[in-house]
């Protein structure tokens, strides 16, 4: 990553995934993305709304911003199905699509998709390999992996290696990987074009850089150079009268990820926050969440933790806080906020 990117922090918008239905104001927010000067718009999925459909539907009202999945879950689709969707959206958008992928966690992978979770890094490597084969279109797609085998070796045995009927708009369509732990962060640097971190702390930028350096050391020369590697961090942002009032709106969000995501034994989000040094706070949030005390769990999220991974305050305070992000390795700050507040948040964050 080049030093010049540190002075030109781009802004994106994360629509998130839905609860009961589309978030109020999200269609209007995406439609305004070009006029707001945003770099990108990102959708997500968990076990309800999907990431590709909203991106295509809302993205059709844009002309300039990049359109990314942040993230599409790999267990939800075969690698070739994901590559098909990526090529299609890239054509329809005129080369503005970014394929953000993530492994999800064992609770969703095994409980929702009915797939085996172990060895996620190995599975990710095979998955990205197949997607890149489809995009390159230089030969029929084949892989004899532990997790994916093309053609399928059983069944009628009539399968044969195939090449996409569609010529990709861009054979080097960018692939970004969501990662939180050191090993999968290094994998992103090794095989992808960008990293999609969540619960990122700019004060830990040097430590993150070491993880990425491990991957860059193994990076293929066939990929984009490491200097062009992107870091698009999803960052909760709350605009309010002061820090405490704004932070109060983010505490329930962070409590959910710390106390309510994943299984009892495996919560990658909680582990990411614990690595930042907030073990005691996490333990209290988890205890209250397990007792069914959702308001208490939110109240147990200290303001220090909020400001470590998010932005909260009035416009002047947001501008002061974002300076640390501009000085970090982050190339795009992907705003997570109420869509109806997006214009005011962007105005506060823009230089």
C-alpha positions as CSV (number, residue, x, y, z in Angstrom):
1,X,0.0,0.0,0.0
2,X,1.3,3.4,-0.9
3,X,1.7,6.3,1.6
4,X,-0.3,8.6,-0.7
5,X,-3.5,6.7,0.1
6,X,-3.2,7.7,3.7
7,X,-4.0,11.3,2.8
8,X,-6.9,10.4,0.4
9,X,-9.2,8.3,2.6
10,X,-12.2,7.3,0.5
11,X,-15.7,7.0,1.9
12,X,-18.1,4.2,1.2
13,X,-21.5,3.2,2.6
14,X,-22.6,-0.2,4.0
15,X,-26.3,-0.9,3.6
16,X,-26.0,-3.9,5.9
17,X,-28.3,-6.9,5.8
18,X,-32.0,-6.7,6.6
19,X,-33.9,-7.5,9.7
20,X,-37.7,-7.6,9.0
21,X,-37.2,-5.8,5.7
22,X,-35.2,-3.2,3.8
23,X,-33.7,-0.5,6.1
24,X,-35.8,2.7,5.8
25,X,-34.1,5.2,3.5
26,X,-31.5,2.8,2.1
27,X,-32.7,3.0,-1.5
28,X,-32.6,6.8,-1.4
29,X,-29.1,6.7,0.3
30,X,-27.7,4.5,-2.5
31,X,-29.3,6.7,-5.2
32,X,-27.6,9.7,-3.7
33,X,-24.2,8.0,-3.4
34,X,-22.8,9.6,-6.6
35,X,-23.8,13.1,-5.6
36,X,-22.4,12.6,-2.1
37,X,-19.0,11.8,-3.7
38,X,-18.8,8.3,-2.2
39,X,-16.3,5.8,-3.6
40,X,-18.5,2.7,-3.1
41,X,-21.6,1.0,-1.8
42,X,-21.5,-2.4,0.0
43,X,-24.3,-4.9,0.7
44,X,-24.2,-7.8,3.1
45,X,-25.9,-11.1,4.0
46,X,-26.3,-13.3,7.0
47,X,-29.3,-15.7,6.9
48,X,-32.1,-13.6,5.5
49,X,-31.6,-11.1,2.7
50,X,-28.9,-11.8,0.2
51,X,-26.0,-9.6,-0.9
52,X,-26.3,-9.6,-4.7
53,X,-30.0,-8.8,-5.3
54,X,-30.1,-5.5,-3.4
55,X,-26.8,-4.4,-4.9
56,X,-28.2,-4.9,-8.4
57,X,-31.5,-3.3,-7.6
58,X,-30.3,-0.3,-5.8
59,X,-27.1,0.0,-7.8
60,X,-29.0,0.4,-11.0
61,X,-29.7,4.0,-9.8
62,X,-26.0,4.8,-9.6
63,X,-23.5,5.7,-12.4
64,X,-20.1,6.1,-10.8
65,X,-19.7,4.5,-7.4
66,X,-18.2,1.0,-7.1
67,X,-20.7,-1.7,-6.0
68,X,-19.4,-4.3,-3.6
69,X,-20.6,-7.3,-1.7
70,X,-19.4,-6.8,1.9
71,X,-19.7,-9.7,2.2
72,X,-21.1,-12.5,0.1
73,X,-20.9,-15.7,2.1
74,X,-18.9,-18.4,0.4
75,X,-20.9,-21.4,1.7
76,X,-24.1,-19.8,0.2
77,X,-23.0,-20.6,-3.4
78,X,-20.7,-22.7,-5.3
79,X,-17.6,-20.8,-6.5
80,X,-18.8,-20.9,-10.1
81,X,-22.2,-19.6,-9.2
82,X,-20.5,-16.7,-7.4
83,X,-18.3,-16.0,-10.4
84,X,-21.3,-16.0,-12.6
85,X,-23.0,-13.4,-10.4
86,X,-19.8,-11.3,-10.2
87,X,-19.3,-11.3,-14.0
88,X,-23.0,-10.4,-14.6
89,X,-22.9,-7.5,-12.2
90,X,-19.6,-6.3,-13.6
91,X,-21.0,-6.2,-17.1
92,X,-24.2,-4.5,-16.1
93,X,-22.4,-1.8,-14.0
94,X,-19.7,-1.1,-16.6
95,X,-16.9,-2.5,-14.5
96,X,-17.9,-1.2,-11.1
97,X,-18.3,-4.4,-9.2
98,X,-16.1,-5.6,-6.3
99,X,-16.5,-9.2,-5.1
100,X,-16.2,-9.2,-1.3
101,X,-16.2,-12.7,0.1
102,X,-16.3,-14.2,3.6
103,X,-16.3,-17.6,5.2
104,X,-18.9,-16.7,7.9
105,X,-18.9,-18.8,11.1
106,X,-19.8,-22.4,12.1
107,X,-23.2,-21.5,13.4
108,X,-24.4,-20.1,10.1
109,X,-22.3,-22.4,7.8
110,X,-23.5,-25.6,9.5
111,X,-26.9,-24.4,10.8
112,X,-28.1,-22.4,7.8
113,X,-26.2,-23.7,4.8
114,X,-25.8,-27.3,5.9
115,X,-22.1,-27.3,5.1
116,X,-19.0,-28.4,7.0
117,X,-17.1,-25.5,8.6
118,X,-13.6,-26.9,9.5
119,X,-10.6,-25.8,7.5
120,X,-12.1,-22.4,6.4
121,X,-8.8,-21.0,5.2
122,X,-8.1,-24.0,3.0
123,X,-11.7,-23.8,1.6
124,X,-11.3,-20.1,0.9
125,X,-8.1,-20.7,-1.0
126,X,-9.8,-23.2,-3.3
127,X,-12.9,-21.1,-3.7
128,X,-10.9,-18.0,-4.8
129,X,-8.9,-20.2,-7.2
130,X,-12.0,-21.4,-9.0
131,X,-13.5,-17.9,-9.2
132,X,-10.3,-16.5,-10.7
133,X,-10.2,-19.4,-13.2
134,X,-13.7,-18.5,-14.3
135,X,-12.8,-14.8,-14.6
136,X,-9.5,-15.4,-16.6
137,X,-11.4,-17.7,-19.0
138,X,-8.1,-18.9,-20.4
139,X,-9.0,-22.6,-20.1
140,X,-11.9,-24.8,-18.9
141,X,-12.3,-24.7,-15.1
142,X,-10.8,-27.6,-13.2
143,X,-9.7,-28.2,-9.6
144,X,-9.0,-31.4,-7.6
145,X,-9.2,-29.9,-4.1
146,X,-10.1,-31.2,-0.7
147,X,-13.3,-29.2,-0.7
148,X,-14.1,-28.5,-4.3
149,X,-13.6,-30.8,-7.3
150,X,-14.5,-29.8,-10.8
151,X,-15.7,-31.7,-12.7
152,X,-17.6,-33.7,-10.1
153,X,-16.0,-37.1,-9.8
154,X,-19.1,-39.1,-9.0
155,X,-22.7,-39.0,-10.3
156,X,-23.2,-39.9,-14.0
157,X,-19.5,-39.1,-14.7
158,X,-20.7,-37.2,-17.7
159,X,-19.4,-33.9,-16.4
160,X,-16.5,-32.2,-18.3
161,X,-14.4,-29.1,-17.7
162,X,-16.3,-26.0,-18.9
163,X,-15.4,-22.5,-19.8
164,X,-17.8,-19.6,-19.1
165,X,-19.9,-18.6,-22.1
166,X,-19.6,-15.0,-21.0
167,X,-16.4,-13.1,-21.6
168,X,-15.7,-11.2,-18.4
169,X,-15.9,-7.4,-18.5
170,X,-12.7,-7.5,-16.5
171,X,-10.6,-10.7,-16.1
172,X,-9.0,-9.1,-13.1
173,X,-12.3,-8.1,-11.4
174,X,-11.2,-7.3,-7.8
175,X,-11.8,-9.9,-5.1
176,X,-11.7,-8.8,-1.4
177,X,-11.7,-11.0,1.6
178,X,-13.3,-10.4,5.0
179,X,-11.0,-11.4,7.8
180,X,-10.5,-10.8,11.5
181,X,-7.9,-13.2,12.7
182,X,-4.1,-12.9,11.9
183,X,-4.0,-16.0,9.7
184,X,-7.0,-15.1,7.5
185,X,-5.8,-11.5,7.3
186,X,-2.5,-12.8,5.9
187,X,-4.5,-15.0,3.5
188,X,-6.3,-11.9,2.1
189,X,-2.9,-10.3,1.4
190,X,-1.7,-13.5,-0.3
191,X,-4.6,-14.3,-2.6
192,X,-7.0,-11.3,-2.8
193,X,-7.0,-7.7,-4.0
194,X,-8.3,-6.2,-0.8
195,X,-9.1,-6.8,2.9
196,X,-12.5,-6.1,4.4
197,X,-12.0,-5.8,8.2
198,X,-14.7,-5.2,10.8
199,X,-14.0,-4.0,14.3
200,X,-10.8,-2.5,13.1
201,X,-8.9,-0.2,15.4
202,X,-6.6,2.4,13.7
203,X,-4.2,2.3,16.7
204,X,-3.5,-1.3,15.8
205,X,-2.6,-0.5,12.2
206,X,1.1,-1.5,12.6
207,X,0.1,-4.9,14.0
208,X,-2.4,-5.4,11.1
209,X,0.4,-4.4,8.7
210,X,2.5,-7.2,10.0
211,X,-0.2,-9.8,9.3
212,X,-0.6,-8.5,5.8
213,X,3.1,-8.5,5.2
214,X,3.1,-12.3,5.9
215,X,0.7,-12.7,3.1
216,X,2.4,-10.3,0.7
217,X,5.5,-12.4,1.0
218,X,3.7,-15.3,-0.6
219,X,1.7,-13.2,-3.1
220,X,1.8,-14.3,-6.7
221,X,3.2,-11.9,-9.2
222,X,0.2,-12.6,-11.4
223,X,-2.0,-10.6,-9.0
224,X,-2.2,-6.8,-8.6
225,X,0.9,-5.5,-6.8
226,X,0.8,-5.1,-3.1
227,X,1.0,-1.3,-3.5
228,X,-2.5,-1.4,-4.9
229,X,-4.0,-3.6,-2.2
230,X,-7.1,-2.1,-0.6
231,X,-8.3,-2.0,3.0
232,X,-12.0,-1.2,3.1
233,X,-13.0,-1.1,6.7
234,X,-16.6,-1.2,7.8
235,X,-16.9,1.4,10.6
236,X,-20.0,2.2,12.7
237,X,-20.6,5.9,12.7
238,X,-23.1,7.8,14.9
239,X,-23.7,11.6,14.6
240,X,-25.2,13.2,17.7
241,X,-25.0,16.1,20.0
242,X,-21.9,14.8,21.8
243,X,-19.8,11.7,22.1
244,X,-21.8,10.0,24.8
245,X,-25.2,10.6,23.2
246,X,-23.9,9.3,19.9
247,X,-22.1,6.3,21.5
248,X,-25.3,5.3,23.1
249,X,-26.8,4.5,19.7
250,X,-23.8,2.3,18.9
251,X,-23.6,0.3,22.1
252,X,-26.5,-2.1,21.3
253,X,-24.9,-2.8,17.8
254,X,-21.6,-3.6,19.4
255,X,-23.2,-5.6,22.2
256,X,-24.9,-7.8,19.6
257,X,-21.6,-8.6,17.8
258,X,-19.8,-9.2,21.1
259,X,-22.4,-11.1,23.0
260,X,-24.9,-12.4,20.5
261,X,-23.1,-13.4,17.3
262,X,-21.7,-16.9,16.7
263,X,-22.0,-19.8,19.0
264,X,-21.1,-20.0,22.7
265,X,-17.6,-21.2,21.9
266,X,-16.9,-19.4,18.6
267,X,-17.5,-15.7,18.1
268,X,-14.9,-14.2,15.8
269,X,-16.2,-10.7,16.5
270,X,-15.8,-11.0,20.2
271,X,-12.3,-12.4,19.7
272,X,-11.4,-9.4,17.5
273,X,-12.4,-7.0,20.2
274,X,-10.6,-9.0,22.9
275,X,-7.4,-8.8,20.8
276,X,-7.8,-5.0,21.1
277,X,-7.4,-5.3,24.9
278,X,-11.1,-5.2,25.9
279,X,-11.3,-8.6,27.5
280,X,-13.0,-7.5,30.7
281,X,-15.7,-5.5,28.9
282,X,-16.4,-8.3,26.5
283,X,-16.8,-10.8,29.4
284,X,-19.3,-8.5,31.1
285,X,-21.2,-8.0,27.8
286,X,-21.3,-11.7,27.2
287,X,-22.5,-12.4,30.8
288,X,-25.4,-10.0,30.5
289,X,-26.3,-11.1,27.0
290,X,-26.4,-14.7,28.2
291,X,-28.7,-13.7,31.0
292,X,-31.1,-12.1,28.5
293,X,-30.3,-8.6,29.7
294,X,-30.0,-6.9,26.3
295,X,-30.1,-3.3,27.7
296,X,-27.6,-4.3,30.3
297,X,-25.3,-5.8,27.7
298,X,-25.4,-2.5,25.7
299,X,-24.7,-0.5,28.8
300,X,-21.6,-2.6,29.5
301,X,-20.0,-1.5,26.3
302,X,-17.6,1.3,27.5
303,X,-17.2,4.5,25.5
304,X,-13.5,3.7,25.2
305,X,-14.4,0.5,23.3
306,X,-16.9,2.4,21.0
307,X,-14.3,5.0,20.1
308,X,-11.7,2.3,19.4
309,X,-13.6,0.8,16.5
310,X,-16.2,3.4,15.6
311,X,-16.9,7.2,15.3
312,X,-19.3,8.9,17.6
313,X,-20.0,12.6,18.3
314,X,-21.0,15.9,16.8
315,X,-19.5,17.0,13.4
316,X,-16.5,18.6,14.9
317,X,-15.8,15.5,17.0
318,X,-16.2,13.2,14.0
319,X,-13.7,15.2,12.1
320,X,-11.3,15.0,14.9
321,X,-11.7,11.3,15.4
322,X,-11.4,10.4,11.7
323,X,-7.8,11.8,11.6
324,X,-6.6,8.5,13.1
325,X,-8.3,6.6,10.3
326,X,-6.7,8.8,7.7
327,X,-3.3,8.1,9.2
328,X,-3.9,4.3,9.3
329,X,-3.6,1.7,6.5
330,X,-7.4,2.0,5.7
331,X,-8.0,3.1,2.1
332,X,-11.8,3.2,2.3
333,X,-13.8,4.0,5.4
334,X,-17.1,2.2,4.8
335,X,-19.7,4.0,6.8
336,X,-22.3,1.9,8.8
337,X,-25.0,4.3,9.8
338,X,-28.7,5.0,9.6
339,X,-29.2,5.5,5.8
340,X,-31.3,8.7,6.6
341,X,-28.3,10.2,8.4
342,X,-25.8,9.4,5.6
343,X,-25.6,12.9,4.0
344,X,-25.0,14.6,7.3
345,X,-22.3,12.0,8.2
346,X,-20.6,12.3,4.9
347,X,-20.5,16.1,5.2
348,X,-19.0,15.8,8.6
349,X,-16.3,13.4,7.5
350,X,-15.3,14.9,4.2
351,X,-12.2,17.1,4.2
